[in-house]
Amino acid sequence: MGTIKILWADDEIELLKIPIMFLEEKGYHVMTTNNGLDAIEAVKKNTFDIIFLDENMPGMTGLETLTKIKRINPTVPIVMITKSEEEDIMEEAIGSKIDGFLIKPVNPKQILHSIKKNVEEKHLITKKTNSAYQTEFGKLGIQINDNLNFDDWKKLYKKLVYWEIELSQSTDQAMMEVLQMQKSDANTSFAKFIKKNYFQWFDPKTQEKPLLSSNLLRNKVFPLLNQKRKTVFILLDNFRFDQWKTFEPYISEFYKVVEEDIYYSILPTATQYSRNAIFAGLMPTEIEKLYPDLWLNDEEDGAKNQYEEEMLGKQLSRVGLNVRYHYDKILNVRAGQKIVENIKDLLNYDFIVLVYNFIDMLSHARTEVEMIKELAFDEKAYRSLSLSWFLNSSLIQVFKELADKNVDIVISTDHGSIMVNNPIKVIGDKQTSTNLRYKNGKNLNYNYKEVFAVTDPSKAHLPLSHISTSYIFAQNNDFFAYPNNYNYYAKFYKNTFQHGGVSLEEMLIPVIHLKSKNAE
């Protein structure tokens, strides 16, 4: 860390020679001004690590100066110094997002403490986090290359997400790049694991198998209904485990986490397949066979998830659960607000199902809308944007409304998504599906080393549009591009969030059981 630069603005700066000399002896560089205007000019021309600002300066006050400085540099820490302890001044300063408040006369140790708290503490945390990850790096590398089972992969992915969130707070980008390489190695090994084991999970003779989309409700929700417990199932489309960990601190204000688990999305990791499997309690081929009027293949016209409520009703009947249930899909702000307004009426039902589509819409908008690309330019920003939506959404209002009710809440999703950056060529006819992470069709031409190919879809319980239909799935951070206009599409879709293929982020997804802290 280089020399810390400090700006100190005070109309009595001449009286502060002793604390300023103390700081300079400690190795800090201190620039001084005696009024707000000069402080603003200094901020325009220089980069400071922290600013000490006297509140009671003639002309432009400290609070006025603070506001203008924040417009120039919103992230610089500012510590307000004042002679007054009046509550309204403190409240206004705190409301203006100051990073500290000192009452005159200040002594050098108080100033030093403010610097360490607002500047050096971040550096120390970064240093400690980096050191801890470096210690863990070798262990994770060994695990990635070990012969892991499906439970081991869940545990490993949780660790990788933990370090990703921890390192995202770091100022050292180099260490984050190391983690991203390690995640890429993990995804490469995970794809090999899926190729080797996926078909076995559908063999009745296989004893050990993970929880899959088609059994999610039967394993995580229906046991609560069988115990006569009022249950709310919230499905956030395209919701990743790292996004859950970002949401968790805010949900934990009102709820205790009874169980935090990860389950496996079926392939393709796309809404048409994975979400229909959840609500039907069946794999796609079984849905197509039992309810042909409720299933549409990729090449057929029409919405592919328009019969979720009907599928849910049929699943409840098949398992013998005679409960009053309500299903709602929230696609816009008004629909979300309506849920909040009607929450008391909804609680007359035994089982409430709420499907929120915003995160999926966000990932698609990020591909198409330049402004969203700028706002969610990397994984950290994507999590931040998702969290911003949540904290300002009707969904958090639903959580608050239910916080004092004796209900069980299960949060889950149908699939996750991964940021793709490596285009690979595939050739197909006009009937080939358009998804960038999976393709199905009868005349696919591809490099078999680059994909997970399912030439016999019945092994993966996937529908056959034609006798010669096959499926291919992109791995790691690859995406499919056609040779025609290849360079344009390769550039357009690079660094976008996609789903449908094989990756930890798409397949290993959260299912969380919550109980209110306030409920009896």
C-alpha positions as CSV (number, residue, x, y, z in Angstrom):
1,M,0.0,0.0,0.0
2,G,1.4,3.4,-1.0
3,T,1.6,6.6,1.0
4,I,-1.9,7.5,2.3
5,K,-2.9,11.0,1.2
6,I,-5.0,13.1,3.5
7,L,-6.9,16.4,2.9
8,W,-7.7,18.4,6.0
9,A,-10.0,21.4,5.6
10,D,-10.4,23.7,8.6
11,D,-10.6,27.5,8.9
12,E,-8.3,27.2,12.0
13,I,-5.8,25.0,10.2
14,E,-2.9,27.0,11.8
15,L,-3.9,25.7,15.2
16,L,-3.7,22.1,14.0
17,K,0.1,22.0,13.4
18,I,0.7,19.4,16.1
19,P,-1.7,16.7,14.9
20,I,-0.6,17.4,11.3
21,M,3.1,17.0,12.2
22,F,2.1,13.8,14.1
23,L,0.5,12.4,11.0
24,E,3.5,13.3,8.8
25,E,5.9,11.7,11.2
26,K,3.8,8.5,10.8
27,G,4.4,8.6,7.1
28,Y,1.1,10.2,5.9
29,H,1.0,12.9,3.3
30,V,-1.3,15.8,4.5
31,M,-2.6,18.6,2.3
32,T,-4.4,21.4,4.1
33,T,-6.9,24.1,3.1
34,N,-8.8,26.7,5.3
35,N,-12.1,26.8,3.4
36,G,-14.6,24.7,1.5
37,L,-14.0,26.1,-2.0
38,D,-10.3,25.3,-1.9
39,A,-11.1,21.8,-0.5
40,I,-13.3,21.2,-3.5
41,E,-10.6,22.4,-6.0
42,A,-8.1,20.1,-4.2
43,V,-10.4,17.1,-4.7
44,K,-10.9,17.9,-8.4
45,K,-7.1,17.9,-8.9
46,N,-6.0,15.2,-6.5
47,T,-6.9,11.7,-5.3
48,F,-7.2,11.5,-1.5
49,D,-7.6,8.4,0.7
50,I,-9.5,10.2,3.4
51,I,-10.7,13.8,4.1
52,F,-11.1,15.6,7.4
53,L,-13.7,18.4,7.1
54,D,-14.5,21.1,9.6
55,E,-18.2,21.7,9.8
56,N,-18.1,25.3,10.9
57,M,-16.2,27.1,8.2
58,P,-17.1,30.7,7.1
59,G,-18.6,31.0,3.6
60,M,-19.3,27.4,2.5
61,T,-20.1,25.2,5.5
62,G,-18.6,21.8,6.0
63,L,-22.0,20.1,5.1
64,E,-22.2,22.1,1.9
65,T,-18.6,21.2,1.1
66,L,-19.3,17.5,1.9
67,T,-22.2,17.4,-0.6
68,K,-20.1,18.9,-3.4
69,I,-17.1,16.6,-2.7
70,K,-19.3,13.5,-2.8
71,R,-20.5,14.5,-6.3
72,I,-16.9,14.6,-7.4
73,N,-15.8,11.4,-5.6
74,P,-18.7,9.5,-4.0
75,T,-16.4,6.8,-2.5
76,V,-13.8,8.9,-0.6
77,P,-14.2,8.5,3.2
78,I,-15.0,11.9,4.9
79,V,-14.8,12.5,8.6
80,M,-16.7,15.5,9.9
81,I,-15.1,17.6,12.7
82,T,-17.2,20.1,14.6
83,K,-17.3,22.1,17.9
84,S,-21.0,21.4,18.2
85,E,-22.7,18.4,19.5
86,E,-26.2,19.5,18.4
87,E,-28.3,16.5,17.3
88,D,-29.6,18.1,14.1
89,I,-26.1,18.8,12.7
90,M,-25.0,15.2,13.5
91,E,-28.2,13.7,11.9
92,E,-27.7,15.8,8.7
93,A,-24.0,14.8,8.5
94,I,-24.9,11.1,9.0
95,G,-27.6,11.5,6.4
96,S,-25.0,12.8,4.0
97,K,-23.1,9.6,4.4
98,I,-20.1,10.7,6.4
99,D,-17.7,8.0,7.5
100,G,-16.9,9.4,10.9
101,F,-17.7,12.2,13.4
102,L,-15.3,13.9,15.8
103,I,-15.9,16.7,18.3
104,K,-13.3,19.4,18.8
105,P,-10.8,19.6,20.3
106,V,-9.5,16.4,18.5
107,N,-6.2,14.7,19.6
108,P,-3.8,12.9,17.2
109,K,-4.9,9.5,18.4
110,Q,-8.5,10.1,17.4
111,I,-7.3,11.2,13.9
112,L,-5.1,8.1,13.7
113,H,-7.9,5.8,14.7
114,S,-10.2,7.4,12.0
115,I,-7.5,6.7,9.3
116,K,-7.0,3.1,10.4
117,K,-10.7,2.5,10.5
118,N,-11.6,4.0,7.2
119,V,-8.5,3.4,5.1
120,E,-6.0,0.9,6.6
121,E,-8.6,-1.5,7.9
122,K,-9.8,-2.2,4.3
123,H,-6.2,-2.9,3.4
124,L,-5.7,-5.2,6.4
125,I,-8.9,-7.1,5.7
126,T,-7.8,-7.5,2.0
127,K,-4.4,-8.7,3.2
128,K,-5.9,-11.2,5.7
129,T,-8.5,-12.5,3.2
130,N,-5.9,-13.0,0.5
131,S,-3.6,-14.8,2.9
132,A,-6.5,-17.1,4.0
133,Y,-7.4,-17.9,0.4
134,Q,-3.8,-18.6,-0.5
135,T,-3.7,-21.1,2.4
136,E,-6.9,-22.7,1.1
137,F,-5.9,-22.6,-2.6
138,G,-3.9,-25.8,-2.5
139,K,-6.5,-27.8,-0.7
140,L,-9.2,-26.7,-3.2
141,G,-7.0,-27.6,-6.1
142,I,-6.5,-31.1,-4.7
143,Q,-10.3,-31.5,-4.2
144,I,-11.1,-30.3,-7.7
145,N,-8.9,-33.0,-9.1
146,D,-10.1,-35.7,-6.7
147,N,-12.7,-38.4,-7.5
148,L,-15.7,-36.4,-6.0
149,N,-19.2,-37.6,-5.7
150,F,-22.3,-35.5,-6.1
151,D,-22.3,-34.4,-2.4
152,D,-18.6,-33.5,-2.5
153,W,-19.3,-31.2,-5.5
154,K,-21.9,-29.4,-3.5
155,K,-19.5,-28.8,-0.6
156,L,-16.7,-27.7,-3.0
157,Y,-19.0,-25.3,-4.8
158,K,-20.1,-23.7,-1.5
159,K,-16.4,-23.1,-0.7
160,L,-15.7,-21.5,-4.1
161,V,-18.8,-19.2,-3.6
162,Y,-17.6,-18.3,-0.2
163,W,-14.2,-17.2,-1.4
164,E,-15.6,-15.5,-4.4
165,I,-17.8,-13.2,-2.2
166,E,-14.9,-12.7,0.3
167,L,-12.4,-11.8,-2.4
168,S,-14.9,-9.5,-4.2
169,Q,-14.5,-7.2,-1.2
170,S,-10.8,-7.1,-1.7
171,T,-8.9,-4.3,-3.5
172,D,-6.5,-6.9,-5.0
173,Q,-7.8,-7.9,-8.4
174,A,-5.0,-10.4,-8.9
175,M,-6.2,-12.7,-6.3
176,M,-9.7,-12.6,-7.7
177,E,-8.3,-13.6,-11.1
178,V,-6.6,-16.6,-9.5
179,L,-10.0,-17.7,-8.0
180,Q,-11.7,-17.3,-11.4
181,M,-9.0,-19.6,-12.9
182,Q,-9.6,-22.1,-10.1
183,K,-13.4,-21.9,-10.7
184,S,-12.8,-22.6,-14.4
185,D,-10.7,-25.7,-13.5
186,A,-13.5,-26.8,-11.2
187,N,-16.1,-26.4,-14.0
188,T,-13.9,-28.4,-16.4
189,S,-13.7,-31.3,-13.8
190,F,-17.4,-30.9,-13.0
191,A,-18.3,-31.4,-16.7
192,K,-16.3,-34.7,-16.7
193,F,-18.2,-35.7,-13.6
194,I,-21.5,-35.0,-15.2
195,K,-20.6,-36.9,-18.4
196,K,-19.6,-39.9,-16.4
197,N,-22.5,-40.0,-13.9
198,Y,-25.6,-38.2,-15.3
199,F,-27.3,-41.1,-17.1
200,Q,-26.8,-43.4,-14.0
201,W,-29.0,-41.1,-11.9
202,F,-32.0,-42.2,-13.9
203,D,-31.3,-45.9,-13.5
204,P,-33.7,-47.4,-10.8
205,K,-30.8,-49.6,-9.7
206,T,-28.7,-46.7,-8.7
207,Q,-28.9,-46.3,-4.9
208,E,-26.9,-43.1,-4.4
209,K,-28.1,-40.1,-6.5
210,P,-28.6,-36.4,-6.0
211,L,-31.9,-34.6,-5.5
212,L,-33.0,-33.5,-9.0
213,S,-35.6,-31.0,-10.3
214,S,-38.3,-33.6,-10.7
215,N,-38.1,-34.5,-7.0
216,L,-37.6,-31.1,-5.5
217,L,-41.2,-30.5,-4.2
218,R,-41.6,-34.1,-3.1
219,N,-38.5,-33.9,-0.9
220,K,-38.3,-30.3,0.3
221,V,-41.9,-29.1,0.4
222,F,-44.5,-31.9,0.5
223,P,-43.1,-33.2,3.9
224,L,-44.1,-29.8,5.4
225,L,-47.6,-30.1,4.0
226,N,-47.9,-33.6,5.2
227,Q,-47.2,-32.2,8.7
228,K,-50.1,-29.8,8.2
229,R,-47.8,-26.8,8.2
230,K,-48.8,-23.8,6.1
231,T,-46.1,-23.5,3.5
232,V,-45.0,-20.7,1.1
233,F,-42.8,-21.9,-1.9
234,I,-41.0,-19.0,-3.6
235,L,-39.3,-19.8,-6.8
236,L,-36.9,-17.2,-8.1
237,D,-36.1,-18.0,-11.8
238,N,-32.4,-18.2,-12.6
239,F,-31.3,-17.7,-9.0
240,R,-27.7,-18.8,-8.2
241,F,-26.3,-19.9,-4.9
242,D,-24.0,-16.8,-4.7
243,Q,-27.0,-14.6,-5.1
244,W,-28.7,-16.4,-2.2
245,K,-25.6,-15.7,0.0
246,T,-25.9,-12.0,-1.0
247,F,-29.6,-11.9,-0.1
248,E,-29.2,-14.0,3.1
249,P,-28.1,-11.3,5.6
250,Y,-31.2,-9.2,4.8
251,I,-33.6,-12.2,5.1
252,S,-31.9,-13.3,8.3
253,E,-33.1,-10.2,10.0
254,F,-36.6,-11.8,10.1
255,Y,-36.0,-15.5,9.6
256,K,-33.8,-18.3,10.8
257,V,-32.4,-20.7,8.2
258,V,-33.7,-24.1,9.1
259,E,-31.9,-25.8,6.2
260,E,-29.6,-24.5,3.5
261,D,-29.1,-27.0,0.8
262,I,-28.1,-27.3,-2.9
263,Y,-29.8,-29.6,-5.4
264,Y,-29.0,-30.5,-9.0
265,S,-31.0,-28.9,-11.9
266,I,-31.7,-31.4,-14.7
267,L,-30.4,-30.8,-18.2
268,P,-31.0,-28.6,-20.1
269,T,-30.7,-26.0,-17.3
270,A,-33.4,-24.0,-19.0
271,T,-36.9,-23.0,-17.7
272,Q,-38.8,-25.0,-20.2
273,Y,-37.2,-28.2,-18.9
274,S,-36.2,-27.7,-15.3
275,R,-39.1,-25.6,-14.0
276,N,-41.7,-27.9,-15.7
277,A,-40.0,-30.8,-14.1
278,I,-40.3,-29.1,-10.7
279,F,-44.0,-28.5,-10.9
280,A,-44.9,-31.7,-12.7
281,G,-42.7,-33.8,-10.4
282,L,-41.7,-35.6,-13.6
283,M,-38.9,-35.7,-16.2
284,P,-39.7,-34.0,-19.6
285,T,-40.3,-37.4,-21.4
286,E,-42.8,-38.4,-18.7
287,I,-44.6,-35.0,-18.9
288,E,-44.8,-35.3,-22.7
289,K,-46.2,-38.9,-22.3
290,L,-48.7,-38.3,-19.5
291,Y,-49.8,-34.8,-20.4
292,P,-49.1,-34.2,-24.1
293,D,-51.4,-31.2,-24.1
294,L,-49.2,-29.5,-21.5
295,W,-45.8,-30.0,-23.1
296,L,-44.4,-28.1,-26.1
297,N,-41.0,-29.0,-27.7
298,D,-38.4,-26.4,-28.5
299,E,-39.4,-26.0,-32.2
300,E,-43.1,-25.6,-31.4
301,D,-44.8,-22.2,-31.1
302,G,-46.2,-21.0,-27.8
303,A,-45.0,-20.3,-24.3
304,K,-43.2,-23.3,-22.9
305,N,-44.1,-22.7,-19.2
306,Q,-47.8,-21.7,-19.4
307,Y,-49.1,-24.8,-17.6
308,E,-47.1,-24.8,-14.4
309,E,-50.2,-24.4,-12.2
310,E,-52.0,-27.3,-13.9
311,M,-48.8,-29.5,-13.6
312,L,-48.6,-28.6,-9.9
313,G,-52.2,-29.7,-9.3
314,K,-51.7,-33.0,-11.1
315,Q,-48.5,-33.7,-9.0
316,L,-50.4,-33.0,-5.7
317,S,-53.1,-35.4,-6.8
318,R,-50.7,-38.1,-7.8
319,V,-49.0,-38.0,-4.4
320,G,-52.3,-37.8,-2.5
321,L,-51.9,-34.4,-1.0
322,N,-55.4,-32.9,-0.6
323,V,-54.5,-29.3,0.2
324,R,-55.9,-25.9,-0.9
325,Y,-53.2,-24.2,-2.9
326,H,-52.7,-20.9,-4.7
327,Y,-50.3,-20.3,-7.6
328,D,-49.1,-16.9,-8.9
329,K,-46.4,-15.9,-11.4
330,I,-45.1,-12.4,-10.9
331,L,-43.9,-10.8,-14.1
332,N,-44.1,-7.1,-13.3
333,V,-44.3,-4.5,-10.5
334,R,-48.0,-4.4,-10.3
335,A,-48.4,-8.1,-10.0
336,G,-45.8,-8.1,-7.2
337,Q,-47.6,-5.3,-5.3
338,K,-50.9,-7.2,-5.7
339,I,-49.4,-10.1,-3.8
340,V,-48.3,-7.8,-0.9
341,E,-51.8,-6.3,-0.8
342,N,-53.5,-9.7,-0.7
343,I,-51.1,-11.6,1.6
344,K,-53.7,-12.0,4.4
345,D,-56.2,-13.6,1.9
346,L,-53.5,-15.8,0.5
347,L,-52.8,-17.2,4.0
348,N,-56.2,-18.8,3.9
349,Y,-54.6,-21.4,1.6
350,D,-52.5,-24.3,2.9
351,F,-49.9,-24.0,0.2
352,I,-48.9,-20.8,-1.6
353,V,-46.6,-20.9,-4.7
354,L,-45.0,-17.6,-5.9
355,V,-42.8,-17.6,-9.0
356,Y,-40.7,-14.4,-9.6
357,N,-39.2,-14.0,-13.0
358,F,-37.1,-10.8,-12.5
359,I,-33.6,-12.3,-12.2
360,D,-34.1,-14.2,-15.4
361,M,-35.3,-11.1,-17.1
362,L,-32.3,-9.2,-15.8
363,S,-29.8,-11.7,-17.2
364,H,-31.6,-11.6,-20.6
365,A,-31.7,-7.7,-20.5
366,R,-28.0,-7.7,-19.7
367,T,-27.4,-9.3,-23.1
368,E,-29.7,-7.0,-25.1
369,V,-29.5,-3.6,-23.2
370,E,-26.3,-1.7,-23.2
371,M,-27.0,0.1,-20.0
372,I,-27.7,-3.1,-18.1
373,K,-24.4,-4.5,-19.5
374,E,-22.6,-1.5,-17.9
375,L,-24.4,-1.9,-14.6
376,A,-23.7,-5.7,-14.4
377,F,-20.4,-5.8,-16.1
378,D,-19.0,-8.7,-13.9
379,E,-20.0,-11.3,-11.4
380,K,-19.8,-8.9,-8.4
381,A,-21.8,-6.2,-10.2
382,Y,-24.4,-8.8,-11.3
383,R,-24.9,-9.9,-7.6
384,S,-25.1,-6.2,-6.6
385,L,-27.7,-5.5,-9.2
386,S,-29.8,-8.5,-8.2
387,L,-29.5,-7.5,-4.5
388,S,-30.6,-3.9,-5.4
389,W,-33.7,-5.3,-7.1
390,F,-34.5,-7.5,-4.1
391,L,-34.1,-4.7,-1.5
392,N,-36.5,-2.5,-3.5
393,S,-38.9,-5.2,-4.7
394,S,-42.3,-6.4,-3.6
395,L,-40.7,-9.7,-2.7
396,I,-38.9,-8.3,0.4
397,Q,-42.3,-6.8,1.4
398,V,-43.7,-10.3,1.2
399,F,-41.0,-11.5,3.5
400,K,-41.7,-8.7,6.0
401,E,-45.5,-9.4,5.9
402,L,-44.9,-13.0,6.6
403,A,-42.3,-12.4,9.3
404,D,-44.8,-12.7,12.2
405,K,-46.8,-15.5,10.7
406,N,-46.4,-19.1,11.6
407,V,-45.5,-20.3,8.1
408,D,-42.7,-22.3,6.6
409,I,-41.0,-20.6,3.6
410,V,-39.0,-22.6,1.0
411,I,-37.0,-20.5,-1.5
412,S,-35.5,-22.2,-4.5
413,T,-35.0,-21.9,-8.3
414,D,-35.1,-23.9,-11.5
415,H,-31.6,-23.2,-12.7
416,G,-28.7,-20.8,-12.5
417,S,-26.5,-19.1,-15.1
418,I,-22.9,-18.6,-16.0
419,M,-21.0,-15.8,-17.7
420,V,-19.8,-17.1,-21.0
421,N,-16.8,-15.9,-23.0
422,N,-15.6,-18.8,-25.3
423,P,-17.6,-19.3,-28.5
424,I,-17.5,-22.8,-30.1
425,K,-18.8,-23.6,-33.6
426,V,-21.9,-25.8,-34.2
427,I,-23.9,-26.4,-37.3
428,G,-27.6,-27.3,-37.4
429,D,-30.6,-27.1,-39.6
430,K,-33.5,-24.6,-39.3
431,Q,-35.2,-26.8,-36.7
432,T,-32.3,-26.6,-34.3
433,S,-33.0,-24.9,-31.0
434,T,-31.7,-21.4,-30.6
435,N,-30.4,-21.6,-27.0
436,L,-26.7,-20.6,-26.7
437,R,-25.8,-23.3,-24.0
438,Y,-27.7,-26.3,-25.5
439,K,-28.9,-27.4,-28.9
440,N,-31.2,-30.1,-30.0
441,G,-31.9,-31.2,-33.5
442,K,-31.5,-34.0,-36.0
443,N,-28.5,-32.7,-38.0
444,L,-26.1,-31.3,-35.5
445,N,-22.4,-31.0,-36.5
446,Y,-20.0,-30.3,-33.7
447,N,-16.6,-31.3,-32.1
448,Y,-17.5,-34.0,-29.6
449,K,-14.5,-33.1,-27.4
450,E,-16.0,-29.6,-26.8
451,V,-19.5,-30.7,-25.6
452,F,-21.5,-33.1,-23.5
453,A,-23.4,-34.9,-26.3
454,V,-26.6,-36.9,-25.6
455,T,-27.1,-38.9,-28.8
456,D,-29.8,-41.1,-27.1
457,P,-32.1,-38.5,-25.4
458,S,-34.1,-41.3,-23.7
459,K,-31.1,-41.9,-21.4
460,A,-31.6,-38.4,-20.0
461,H,-35.4,-38.5,-20.2
462,L,-35.5,-35.9,-22.9
463,P,-38.2,-35.7,-25.6
464,L,-37.5,-36.7,-29.2
465,S,-38.9,-34.3,-31.8
466,H,-37.5,-36.7,-34.5
467,I,-36.1,-40.2,-34.4
468,S,-32.6,-38.8,-35.0
469,T,-32.8,-36.0,-32.5
470,S,-29.8,-35.5,-30.3
471,Y,-28.8,-32.9,-27.6
472,I,-25.5,-31.2,-27.0
473,F,-24.6,-29.1,-23.9
474,A,-21.9,-26.4,-23.6
475,Q,-19.5,-26.8,-20.7
476,N,-17.6,-24.4,-18.5
477,N,-17.9,-20.9,-20.0
478,D,-18.4,-21.9,-23.6
479,F,-21.3,-20.9,-25.8
480,F,-22.5,-22.1,-29.2
481,A,-22.2,-19.9,-32.3
482,Y,-23.0,-20.7,-35.9
483,P,-20.3,-20.3,-38.6
484,N,-22.6,-17.9,-40.5
485,N,-21.8,-14.4,-39.2
486,Y,-19.7,-16.1,-36.5
487,N,-17.5,-13.1,-35.5
488,Y,-20.5,-10.8,-35.0
489,Y,-22.4,-13.3,-32.7
490,A,-19.2,-14.3,-30.9
491,K,-18.6,-10.7,-30.0
492,F,-22.2,-9.9,-29.2
493,Y,-22.7,-12.7,-26.7
494,K,-19.2,-12.8,-25.1
495,N,-19.3,-12.0,-21.4
496,T,-23.1,-12.4,-21.2
497,F,-25.0,-14.6,-18.6
498,Q,-26.5,-17.7,-20.2
499,H,-28.0,-20.9,-19.1
500,G,-28.9,-24.3,-20.5
501,G,-25.6,-26.1,-20.2
502,V,-23.3,-27.9,-17.8
503,S,-21.6,-25.8,-15.1
504,L,-21.5,-25.5,-11.3
505,E,-23.4,-22.2,-11.5
506,E,-26.2,-23.5,-13.7
507,M,-26.7,-27.0,-12.1
508,L,-25.9,-26.6,-8.4
509,I,-28.7,-24.3,-7.1
510,P,-30.1,-23.3,-3.7
511,V,-33.1,-24.6,-1.8
512,I,-33.6,-22.9,1.5
513,H,-36.0,-23.6,4.3
514,L,-36.9,-20.6,6.5
515,K,-38.9,-20.1,9.7
516,S,-39.8,-16.7,11.1
517,K,-37.9,-15.6,14.2
518,N,-41.0,-13.9,15.5
519,A,-43.5,-16.7,15.0
520,E,-44.7,-18.7,17.9
